[in-house]
Amino acid sequence: MRVVAGVHKGRQLKAVPGKATRPTTDKVKEAVFQIMGPFFTGGSCLDLFAGSGSLGIEALSRGMETAIFVDKQSKAIQTIKENVRTLGLRDYVEIYRTDAYRAIYAAAKRNLQFSLILLDPPYGKLNYKEFIEKILELELLKEDGYIYCEHDASERLPHTIAGLVCMKEYDYGGTIGVTIYKKTTIVGGSYNE
């Protein structure tokens, strides 16, 4: 596992020990960031179910200014800390061991907003539509922001969710599904799609 592009291109990342997490492959990372970026001019990223932190670190390497990493497993948190330390990113990140729902409520209390929210939970463990609706209700996604969802390839996510439009759907090798949403701008009282 490595950083695919940007400032830290080619740097190796540690994976979380054991089989409890499933790292996003470099091939998938490269493809999806070409759609969302491929490079960012600032902004902040929320990496929920972060695992090794590889997706959020990729966003930082490609120009995001800050990132918040959230995972409830202690091994994942330790791995994120190691990867962040290795790449010298400690000044740009916050790392929390907590549940994803608690994390979004805590972010809302701080009035935080994100340009990119990454959702890569254990497959079959999250109702994406409900969770994304809660993210939008809490106003965590900036205008023109993206939500990245990684899921089992057999799972189909809705094409629109309350002002979000599906930018891209991918199926990688029949096992990994990726759906990318973008927040649309409101024009004349309706969503401009």
Secondary structure as UniProt FT lines:
FT   TURN            7..10
FT   HELIX           26..36
FT   STRAND          44..48
FT   TURN            51..52
FT   HELIX           54..61
FT   TURN            62..63
FT   STRAND          66..71
FT   HELIX           74..86
FT   TURN            87..88
FT   HELIX           90..92
FT   STRAND          93..97
FT   HELIX           100..109
FT   TURN            110..111
FT   STRAND          114..119
FT   TURN            123..124
FT   HELIX           128..137
FT   TURN            138..139
FT   STRAND          141..152
FT   TURN            153..154
FT   STRAND          160..161
FT   TURN            162..163
FT   STRAND          164..172
FT   TURN            173..175
FT   STRAND          176..183
FT   STRAND          186..187
FT   TURN            188..189
FT   STRAND          190..191
//
